[in-house]
Amino acid sequence: MSAANSTGGGLMSAAPRTLVVWVPDWPIVALSRGEEPIDTSSPVAIFAKGVVVACSAAARAEGVRRGQRRRDAQARCPQLEVVMDDPVRDHRVFAPVVAAVEGAAPGVQVIHPGLLTLRAKGPARFYGGEAAAATVLVGAVAGEGVDDVRVAVADGAFTAEQAARVATRAGDPLRIVPAGQAAAFLAPLPIAVLDDDTVSLFARLGVQTLGAVAALGPDRLAERFGARGARLHALASGQDPRAVQARTPPPELHREVAFEPPVTLADQIAFGLRVPAEEFTGRLGEQGLVCTELRVVLTGENGDRSERVWRHPDAFDAAAIVDRVRWQLAEQGAAGTRGVRGAAGAATGGAARTAGLRSAVTMVRIEPEGVDAAAHHTARLFGSGPEERVHHALSRVQAMLGHQGVLTPGVGGGRWLAERQQLVPWGDAAARGAPAAPWPGSLAGPLPPTVFAEALPVAVLDADGDMVAVDGRGELTAEPVWITLASPPSSPSSSSSSGGAARRRAIRRWAGPWPLLERGWDPVRARRAHRFQIVDAEQAAWLLVCEEGIWHAEGVYD
């Protein structure tokens, strides 16, 4: 213990005794515990608006620090893995930790994911002292699989947070600042811990520590900075007056089903989930909510897990939840010596298991990822309307055929028109953000209505009948005069073509070339091509591609 417990006596303090629980580098911890865990033992940094907000220990060893710009961080550590900030992920993964702390000591306030506070008086009385209460909370967080956790008790939340940050992992992760000693503890700390815009001004004035800020006096700071100056003086002098604003725990809407012994049959898992699924939808209904996005987490007996978010075009009922669990079990097929087997595998060709799950299932957890007001999903008073009838029909067919049994067309991202066409299972969303992502070289609208799934070979010839090509400078070797279709498609624009015989057509107008470059850094997967638009003598408009001297039609403007 870094300092003696002082609940039995000592100086009185203006700030209430506060207990702080802090998990260092929580965004990195959350990254290692998310849907797609990342090995955080290697250099990893999380960025928000191009600035490092958290980094792993391996990245810090290479010189990466919070607040660095991306290019500076990558210059110090070229092998740095870049991950974008995701506050939703941080809050979601932190929720079990908050629940564990609330189970040991109620009245928790979450400052941000990885940091929470609570009043020290109640837990200290219950557990027999501040040190005992802090030890219990360390154990509660460690029980959630978090190895590095710091707990501190001091006068006020600010002092307790700084005490937690200076606690050492190698030694005792607890730090208790005796009552009335907050100012002495804070005095040598640098002004950077204030995390305020005035820090740079203090540094220019020669004020480098919190003790020096406190020595300026509240009147002078208030005169210069107003209410902000008064608050900074209170923090620096250990007189933080802010009380803990305990949160009201949200209702427990998730459901967990444990299987003992572990289960290997999908039918058994689905049967055991029927009643919990009804309870799940019933709890949401009591809150006036319905689930539109469902998170299903499957845990295997070897500690492996599969996690996926399912979407529904309307709202989940108990039967739809059971179907999603079946589909998740059936998606990847069998692997290893012990998979999850059963009727759910029929839709994918036999035995079934989920991505990341290699052993028998010990637990299934369902929780709402997205909810909506139940009033938005009530049945119409007179008639259900064609959209609702279509939804019920497609959902019924999908329940019989499996997740991939009913597909709807969607538009994805990409530079080639064929790869932008996606077939999405009914109820699922298309690739998030793919169409809006920057795709240099992609074709701007209007796009051709007919896109060939397989490239249609063509030949573009000059006046002498020689093949036209694009040189290294992106210029045509000759004027295109003729286009030859090896196998004209059966479309309105080519109805006059004679079967599968090749036919030469004169080119009336043409435009291009427009370069299309992909993965130039990869000699194996790199592609270099040029697009053209032409109109032939029969008024058919074609979208052509010349790649390495070979021509093909990518689409036709019907």
QUIUR-V41551 format. One record per residue. N is the residue number from 1. SS is DSSP state (@ for helix, = for strand, . for the rest). NEAR is the number of other ideal C-beta (glycine too) atoms within 12 Angstrom. Layout:
N;SS;NEAR  N;SS;NEAR
//
This chain:
1;.;25  2;.;26  3;.;27  4;.;20  5;.;29  6;.;27  7;.;27  8;.;14  9;.;11  10;.;20  11;.;17  12;.;16  13;.;31  14;.;20  15;.;34  16;.;30  17;=;44  18;=;49  19;=;52  20;=;48  21;=;54  22;=;42  23;.;43  24;.;30  25;.;36  26;@;37  27;@;39  28;@;43  29;@;35  30;@;37  31;@;34  32;@;28  33;.;30  34;.;28  35;.;24  36;.;19  37;.;24  38;.;25  39;.;15  40;.;30  41;.;16  42;.;22  43;.;30  44;=;35  45;=;44  46;=;41  47;=;30  48;=;21  49;.;12  50;.;19  51;=;23  52;=;37  53;=;33  54;=;39  55;=;39  56;.;34  57;@;22  58;@;22  59;@;34  60;@;25  61;@;16  62;.;25  63;.;20  64;.;38  65;.;21  66;.;25  67;.;20  68;.;27  69;=;20  70;@;25  71;@;17  72;@;21  73;@;35  74;@;24  75;@;15  76;@;23  77;.;28  78;.;15  79;.;18  80;.;30  81;=;27  82;=;27  83;=;34  84;=;23  85;.;25  86;.;24  87;@;20  88;@;21  89;@;31  90;@;32  91;@;22  92;@;26  93;@;33  94;@;34  95;@;29  96;@;28  97;@;37  98;@;40  99;@;25  100;@;27  101;@;43  102;@;28  103;@;20  104;@;32  105;.;40  106;.;20  107;.;27  108;=;36  109;=;30  110;=;32  111;=;27  112;=;22  113;.;34  114;.;34  115;=;36  116;=;43  117;=;42  118;=;42  119;=;32  120;@;44  121;@;23  122;@;23  123;@;36  124;@;31  125;@;17  126;@;19  127;@;26  128;.;16  129;.;26  130;@;45  131;@;32  132;@;27  133;@;37  134;@;48  135;@;30  136;@;29  137;@;45  138;@;37  139;@;24  140;@;31  141;@;39  142;@;23  143;.;19  144;.;26  145;.;20  146;.;35  147;.;20  148;.;28  149;.;36  150;=;41  151;=;49  152;=;46  153;=;54  154;=;47  155;=;44  156;.;42  157;@;39  158;@;42  159;@;50  160;@;49  161;@;42  162;@;37  163;@;44  164;@;41  165;@;31  166;@;30  167;.;34  168;.;18  169;.;23  170;.;8  171;.;12  172;.;20  173;.;35  174;=;39  175;=;38  176;=;42  177;.;46  178;.;32  179;.;36  180;.;24  181;.;29  182;@;45  183;@;35  184;@;23  185;@;37  186;@;40  187;@;25  188;.;18  189;.;30  190;=;23  191;@;32  192;@;22  193;@;28  194;@;36  195;.;19  196;.;24  197;.;14  198;.;27  199;@;24  200;@;15  201;@;21  202;@;31  203;@;19  204;@;11  205;.;17  206;.;13  207;.;28  208;.;22  209;=;24  210;@;37  211;@;23  212;@;26  213;@;42  214;@;32  215;@;20  216;.;29  217;.;19  218;@;25  219;@;13  220;@;18  221;@;32  222;@;18  223;@;15  224;@;22  225;@;24  226;.;15  227;@;14  228;@;21  229;@;28  230;@;25  231;@;25  232;@;38  233;@;39  234;@;33  235;@;38  236;@;42  237;.;35  238;.;38  239;.;30  240;.;36  241;.;22  242;.;24  243;.;18  244;.;31  245;.;17  246;.;21  247;.;20  248;.;12  249;.;18  250;.;19  251;.;17  252;.;21  253;.;29  254;.;31  255;=;33  256;=;23  257;=;32  258;=;20  259;=;28  260;=;12  261;=;13  262;=;26  263;=;34  264;.;30  265;=;27  266;@;41  267;@;24  268;@;26  269;@;43  270;@;34  271;@;22  272;@;26  273;@;39  274;@;26  275;@;17  276;@;30  277;@;35  278;@;21  279;@;22  280;@;41  281;@;33  282;@;22  283;@;26  284;@;35  285;@;26  286;@;15  287;.;20  288;.;16  289;=;27  290;=;32  291;=;40  292;=;28  293;=;29  294;=;42  295;=;37  296;=;47  297;=;37  298;=;45  299;=;30  300;=;32  301;.;24  302;.;17  303;.;15  304;.;28  305;=;29  306;=;36  307;=;30  308;=;31  309;=;31  310;=;36  311;=;29  312;.;34  313;.;26  314;.;27  315;.;33  316;.;40  317;.;27  318;@;28  319;@;21  320;@;37  321;@;42  322;@;35  323;@;39  324;@;45  325;@;48  326;@;41  327;@;40  328;@;43  329;@;47  330;@;40  331;.;35  332;.;28  333;.;23  334;.;26  335;.;24  336;.;21  337;.;13  338;.;22  339;.;33  340;=;48  341;=;29  342;.;28  343;@;25  344;@;40  345;@;30  346;@;23  347;@;30  348;@;30  349;.;15  350;.;20  351;.;28  352;=;39  353;.;37  354;.;40  355;.;24  356;.;26  357;.;42  358;.;26  359;.;29  360;.;30  361;=;45  362;=;28  363;=;32  364;=;45  365;=;34  366;=;41  367;=;32  368;=;35  369;=;29  370;=;23  371;=;30  372;=;23  373;=;16  374;@;21  375;@;12  376;@;14  377;@;25  378;.;16  379;.;17  380;.;12  381;.;7  382;.;6  383;.;10  384;.;16  385;@;13  386;@;11  387;@;14  388;@;19  389;@;15  390;@;18  391;@;25  392;@;21  393;@;17  394;@;24  395;@;29  396;@;18  397;@;22  398;@;31  399;@;26  400;@;17  401;@;21  402;.;29  403;@;35  404;@;22  405;@;24  406;.;27  407;=;21  408;=;22  409;=;15  410;=;20  411;=;22  412;.;26  413;.;23  414;.;24  415;.;29  416;.;29  417;@;33  418;@;25  419;@;22  420;@;29  421;=;25  422;=;21  423;=;19  424;=;23  425;=;31  426;.;34  427;.;33  428;.;27  429;.;24  430;.;23  431;.;20  432;.;15  433;.;13  434;.;21  435;.;22  436;.;13  437;.;15  438;.;12  439;.;22  440;.;17  441;.;23  442;.;28  443;.;30  444;.;14  445;.;12  446;.;12  447;.;24  448;.;28  449;.;17  450;=;26  451;=;29  452;=;28  453;=;16  454;=;12  455;=;25  456;=;33  457;=;23  458;=;39  459;=;31  460;=;41  461;=;25  462;.;19  463;.;13  464;.;12  465;.;14  466;.;17  467;=;23  468;.;35  469;.;27  470;=;31  471;.;15  472;.;12  473;.;11  474;.;20  475;.;16  476;=;24  477;.;22  478;.;20  479;.;17  480;.;38  481;.;27  482;=;30  483;=;42  484;=;31  485;=;37  486;.;21  487;.;23  488;.;32  489;.;30  490;.;18  491;.;25  492;@;18  493;@;27  494;@;30  495;.;14  496;.;18  497;.;24  498;.;14  499;.;14  500;.;14  501;.;13  502;.;20  503;=;25  504;=;23  505;=;30  506;=;22  507;=;34  508;=;20  509;=;19  510;=;27  511;=;19  512;=;28  513;=;30  514;=;25  515;=;25  516;=;32  517;=;22  518;=;22  519;.;15  520;.;15  521;.;9  522;.;10  523;.;9  524;.;9  525;.;11  526;.;15  527;=;21  528;=;26  529;=;32  530;=;37  531;=;35  532;=;37  533;=;32  534;=;38  535;=;24  536;=;34  537;.;18  538;.;25  539;.;20  540;.;36  541;=;32  542;=;44  543;=;41  544;=;45  545;=;39  546;=;38  547;=;26  548;.;15  549;.;21  550;=;22  551;=;37  552;=;33  553;=;42  554;=;39  555;=;34  556;=;34  557;=;27  558;.;21
//
